[in-house]
């Protein structure tokens, strides 16, 4: 039996997905909402040499353990708790420890490829796409990876040109057609976020 509401928020890396998710979290209350990130479900690469890990394409659907994510979302939507994986972006590996998440009434799932996967889409009550200009996304990604993931500027630029940009046009941007709501300007679009929050409240009622 379905107990929770699943909101999917997709878009390019750096588009503003996290800010939109946080706005929903703050508007509806932390006791009702949990934010899930597709990034936490990267496949564990700890068994291959580190140099090989850094060369992987992290923007391709095959980089994610979507089967585990799907299983966890089904549990959360059913009103159960899960053992949420913890991913280390600096070593490209999944930590042995996990964290308990749920149950919550509203599950917000954010990620670049969540609407590219039919089995994930089918679980979503509302599908949102954050439509932000690629140059803005790149600048945000550059700042984040330098400050939070200890990456060099050259490595970020190389990855963007070799995988991030091509994968955006191959997988992410086409998934926009599945969205119920398209939000330009990301988390700064107050009107769109208010409309989305109102819709979520109506589903709760």
C-alpha positions as a LaTeX table, in Angstrom:
\begin{tabular}{lrrr}
\hline
Residue & $x$ (\AA) & $y$ (\AA) & $z$ (\AA) \\
\hline
Unk1 & 0.00 & 0.00 & 0.00 \\
Unk2 & 1.29 & 3.45 & $-0.90$ \\
Unk3 & 1.94 & 5.71 & 2.09 \\
Unk4 & 4.32 & 8.33 & 0.69 \\
Unk5 & 4.51 & 10.76 & $-2.21$ \\
Unk6 & 7.57 & 10.67 & $-4.49$ \\
Unk7 & 8.71 & 13.87 & $-6.20$ \\
Unk8 & 11.42 & 13.48 & $-8.86$ \\
Unk9 & 13.63 & 16.48 & $-9.59$ \\
Unk10 & 15.93 & 16.08 & $-12.60$ \\
Unk11 & 18.27 & 18.36 & $-14.53$ \\
Unk12 & 21.89 & 18.90 & $-15.39$ \\
Unk13 & 24.63 & 18.89 & $-12.78$ \\
Unk14 & 24.65 & 22.40 & $-11.34$ \\
Unk15 & 21.14 & 23.25 & $-12.57$ \\
Unk16 & 19.76 & 24.01 & $-9.11$ \\
Unk17 & 18.10 & 20.71 & $-8.16$ \\
Unk18 & 19.40 & 20.81 & $-4.61$ \\
Unk19 & 18.17 & 24.34 & $-3.99$ \\
Unk20 & 14.68 & 23.44 & $-5.24$ \\
Unk21 & 14.70 & 20.36 & $-2.99$ \\
Unk22 & 15.76 & 22.41 & 0.02 \\
Unk23 & 13.00 & 24.94 & $-0.65$ \\
Unk24 & 10.42 & 22.14 & $-0.66$ \\
Unk25 & 11.97 & 20.76 & 2.53 \\
Unk26 & 11.73 & 24.13 & 4.26 \\
Unk27 & 8.23 & 24.95 & 2.98 \\
Unk28 & 6.63 & 21.64 & 3.95 \\
Unk29 & 8.55 & 20.84 & 7.15 \\
Unk30 & 11.48 & 18.56 & 7.92 \\
Unk31 & 9.27 & 16.04 & 9.76 \\
Unk32 & 7.39 & 15.30 & 6.53 \\
Unk33 & 10.13 & 15.47 & 3.88 \\
Unk34 & 13.28 & 13.48 & 3.15 \\
Unk35 & 15.66 & 14.37 & 0.31 \\
Unk36 & 17.24 & 11.50 & $-1.61$ \\
Unk37 & 20.13 & 12.01 & $-4.03$ \\
Unk38 & 20.84 & 9.79 & $-7.00$ \\
Unk39 & 24.55 & 10.55 & $-6.47$ \\
Unk40 & 24.49 & 8.43 & $-3.31$ \\
Unk41 & 23.72 & 5.41 & $-5.51$ \\
Unk42 & 26.85 & 5.46 & $-7.65$ \\
Unk43 & 28.20 & 1.96 & $-8.06$ \\
Unk44 & 31.04 & 1.07 & $-5.70$ \\
Unk45 & 34.40 & 1.22 & $-7.53$ \\
Unk46 & 36.61 & 0.31 & $-4.57$ \\
Unk47 & 37.75 & $-2.96$ & $-6.14$ \\
Unk48 & 39.45 & $-1.33$ & $-9.14$ \\
Unk49 & 42.65 & 0.79 & $-9.08$ \\
Unk50 & 42.14 & 4.44 & $-8.17$ \\
Unk51 & 43.55 & 5.71 & $-11.48$ \\
Unk52 & 40.93 & 3.68 & $-13.33$ \\
Unk53 & 38.14 & 4.97 & $-11.10$ \\
Unk54 & 38.84 & 8.60 & $-11.97$ \\
Unk55 & 38.53 & 7.82 & $-15.67$ \\
Unk56 & 35.02 & 6.38 & $-15.40$ \\
Unk57 & 32.04 & 8.09 & $-17.02$ \\
Unk58 & 29.99 & 9.20 & $-14.00$ \\
Unk59 & 27.29 & 10.80 & $-16.14$ \\
Unk60 & 26.22 & 7.62 & $-17.93$ \\
Unk61 & 23.24 & 5.58 & $-16.65$ \\
Unk62 & 25.52 & 2.57 & $-16.13$ \\
Unk63 & 27.42 & 4.47 & $-13.41$ \\
Unk64 & 24.45 & 4.19 & $-11.05$ \\
Unk65 & 22.96 & 1.33 & $-9.07$ \\
Unk66 & 19.42 & 2.17 & $-10.12$ \\
Unk67 & 18.12 & $-1.25$ & $-9.07$ \\
Unk68 & 19.06 & $-0.56$ & $-5.44$ \\
Unk69 & 17.65 & 2.96 & $-5.70$ \\
Unk70 & 14.38 & 1.62 & $-7.10$ \\
Unk71 & 14.14 & $-0.94$ & $-4.30$ \\
Unk72 & 14.75 & 1.72 & $-1.64$ \\
Unk73 & 12.20 & 4.10 & $-3.15$ \\
Unk74 & 9.56 & 1.37 & $-3.13$ \\
Unk75 & 10.26 & 0.81 & 0.57 \\
Unk76 & 10.05 & 4.51 & 1.39 \\
Unk77 & 6.84 & 5.02 & $-0.60$ \\
Unk78 & 5.36 & 2.05 & 1.30 \\
Unk79 & 6.06 & 3.87 & 4.56 \\
Unk80 & 9.13 & 1.88 & 5.56 \\
Unk81 & 12.70 & 2.87 & 6.42 \\
Unk82 & 15.86 & 1.98 & 4.48 \\
Unk83 & 19.62 & 1.61 & 5.01 \\
Unk84 & 20.76 & 4.49 & 2.80 \\
Unk85 & 24.25 & 4.11 & 1.22 \\
Unk86 & 26.96 & 6.71 & 1.80 \\
Unk87 & 29.23 & 7.49 & $-1.15$ \\
Unk88 & 32.72 & 9.01 & $-0.93$ \\
Unk89 & 33.21 & 11.25 & $-3.98$ \\
Unk90 & 36.93 & 11.71 & $-3.34$ \\
Unk91 & 37.68 & 7.97 & $-3.57$ \\
Unk92 & 34.74 & 6.99 & $-5.82$ \\
Unk93 & 33.71 & 4.27 & $-3.39$ \\
Unk94 & 30.76 & 3.36 & $-1.19$ \\
Unk95 & 31.42 & 3.41 & 2.53 \\
Unk96 & 30.67 & 0.32 & 4.59 \\
Unk97 & 28.47 & 2.29 & 6.99 \\
Unk98 & 24.94 & 3.34 & 6.04 \\
Unk99 & 22.33 & 5.67 & 7.52 \\
Unk100 & 18.72 & 4.93 & 8.37 \\
Unk101 & 16.25 & 7.01 & 6.36 \\
Unk102 & 12.46 & 7.17 & 6.70 \\
Unk103 & 9.63 & 6.77 & 7.02 \\
Unk104 & 8.44 & 10.12 & 5.62 \\
Unk105 & 5.29 & 11.33 & 3.88 \\
Unk106 & 7.18 & 13.07 & 1.08 \\
Unk107 & 10.27 & 11.68 & $-0.65$ \\
Unk108 & 12.13 & 14.14 & $-2.87$ \\
Unk109 & 14.50 & 12.37 & $-5.27$ \\
Unk110 & 16.99 & 14.53 & $-7.13$ \\
Unk111 & 19.44 & 13.45 & $-9.79$ \\
Unk112 & 20.67 & 13.96 & $-13.32$ \\
Unk113 & 19.32 & 10.70 & $-14.77$ \\
Unk114 & 16.31 & 9.80 & $-12.65$ \\
Unk115 & 13.81 & 10.61 & $-15.42$ \\
Unk116 & 15.83 & 8.65 & $-17.95$ \\
Unk117 & 14.94 & 5.42 & $-16.11$ \\
Unk118 & 11.35 & 4.19 & $-16.81$ \\
Unk119 & 11.18 & 2.15 & $-13.59$ \\
Unk120 & 12.07 & 5.21 & $-11.51$ \\
Unk121 & 9.69 & 7.46 & $-13.45$ \\
Unk122 & 6.83 & 5.04 & $-12.84$ \\
Unk123 & 7.23 & 5.48 & $-9.09$ \\
Unk124 & 7.03 & 9.29 & $-9.21$ \\
Unk125 & 3.87 & 11.22 & $-8.40$ \\
Unk126 & 5.32 & 14.48 & $-9.76$ \\
Unk127 & 8.20 & 14.77 & $-12.24$ \\
Unk128 & 10.13 & 18.07 & $-12.31$ \\
Unk129 & 12.90 & 19.17 & $-14.67$ \\
Unk130 & 15.18 & 22.09 & $-13.77$ \\
Unk131 & 16.04 & 23.85 & $-17.03$ \\
Unk132 & 19.16 & 25.98 & $-16.54$ \\
Unk133 & 21.60 & 27.27 & $-19.18$ \\
Unk134 & 24.62 & 24.94 & $-19.63$ \\
Unk135 & 27.18 & 27.69 & $-19.00$ \\
Unk136 & 25.60 & 28.49 & $-15.63$ \\
Unk137 & 25.58 & 24.79 & $-14.75$ \\
Unk138 & 29.26 & 24.47 & $-15.62$ \\
Unk139 & 30.28 & 27.42 & $-13.43$ \\
Unk140 & 28.33 & 26.04 & $-10.48$ \\
Unk141 & 29.82 & 22.57 & $-11.00$ \\
Unk142 & 33.33 & 24.05 & $-11.19$ \\
Unk143 & 32.92 & 25.84 & $-7.86$ \\
Unk144 & 31.36 & 22.81 & $-6.17$ \\
Unk145 & 33.96 & 20.28 & $-7.29$ \\
Unk146 & 36.84 & 22.53 & $-6.25$ \\
Unk147 & 35.40 & 23.36 & $-2.83$ \\
Unk148 & 33.66 & 20.11 & $-1.89$ \\
Unk149 & 35.41 & 17.35 & $-3.81$ \\
Unk150 & 39.04 & 18.54 & $-3.87$ \\
Unk151 & 39.19 & 18.46 & $-7.68$ \\
Unk152 & 41.63 & 20.42 & $-9.87$ \\
Unk153 & 40.34 & 22.91 & $-12.44$ \\
Unk154 & 41.90 & 20.96 & $-15.33$ \\
Unk155 & 40.31 & 17.68 & $-14.27$ \\
Unk156 & 36.88 & 19.33 & $-13.98$ \\
Unk157 & 37.15 & 20.95 & $-17.42$ \\
Unk158 & 38.37 & 17.71 & $-19.05$ \\
Unk159 & 35.56 & 15.70 & $-17.48$ \\
Unk160 & 32.99 & 18.29 & $-18.53$ \\
Unk161 & 34.10 & 18.25 & $-22.17$ \\
Unk162 & 34.62 & 14.47 & $-22.43$ \\
Unk163 & 31.58 & 13.12 & $-20.56$ \\
Unk164 & 29.38 & 15.66 & $-18.74$ \\
Unk165 & 28.37 & 17.76 & $-21.75$ \\
Unk166 & 27.89 & 14.83 & $-24.19$ \\
Unk167 & 25.88 & 12.84 & $-21.64$ \\
Unk168 & 23.68 & 15.85 & $-20.95$ \\
Unk169 & 22.62 & 16.06 & $-24.58$ \\
Unk170 & 22.34 & 12.27 & $-24.98$ \\
Unk171 & 20.45 & 11.35 & $-21.81$ \\
Unk172 & 19.51 & 14.24 & $-19.53$ \\
Unk173 & 18.07 & 16.91 & $-21.82$ \\
Unk174 & 15.87 & 14.39 & $-23.73$ \\
Unk175 & 14.32 & 13.24 & $-20.43$ \\
Unk176 & 12.77 & 16.70 & $-20.09$ \\
Unk177 & 9.85 & 15.48 & $-22.21$ \\
Unk178 & 8.69 & 13.28 & $-19.33$ \\
Unk179 & 8.41 & 16.20 & $-16.88$ \\
Unk180 & 5.09 & 17.36 & $-15.45$ \\
Unk181 & 6.68 & 20.70 & $-14.52$ \\
Unk182 & 9.69 & 22.44 & $-16.09$ \\
Unk183 & 11.34 & 25.08 & $-13.88$ \\
Unk184 & 13.66 & 27.60 & $-15.52$ \\
Unk185 & 16.25 & 29.39 & $-13.31$ \\
Unk186 & 16.32 & 26.59 & $-10.76$ \\
Unk187 & 15.83 & 27.32 & $-7.07$ \\
Unk188 & 15.53 & 31.05 & $-7.63$ \\
Unk189 & 12.22 & 30.66 & $-9.46$ \\
Unk190 & 9.99 & 31.42 & $-6.47$ \\
Unk191 & 6.72 & 31.33 & $-8.41$ \\
Unk192 & 7.36 & 27.84 & $-9.81$ \\
Unk193 & 8.41 & 26.51 & $-6.41$ \\
Unk194 & 5.25 & 27.94 & $-4.81$ \\
Unk195 & 3.12 & 26.21 & $-7.46$ \\
Unk196 & 4.98 & 22.92 & $-6.90$ \\
Unk197 & 4.60 & 23.18 & $-3.11$ \\
Unk198 & 0.88 & 23.88 & $-3.46$ \\
Unk199 & 0.48 & 20.79 & $-5.66$ \\
Unk200 & 2.32 & 18.62 & $-3.12$ \\
Unk201 & 0.08 & 19.91 & $-0.32$ \\
Unk202 & $-3.00$ & 19.04 & $-2.38$ \\
Unk203 & $-1.71$ & 15.48 & $-2.83$ \\
Unk204 & $-1.17$ & 15.21 & 0.93 \\
Unk205 & $-4.75$ & 16.26 & 1.56 \\
\hline
\end{tabular}
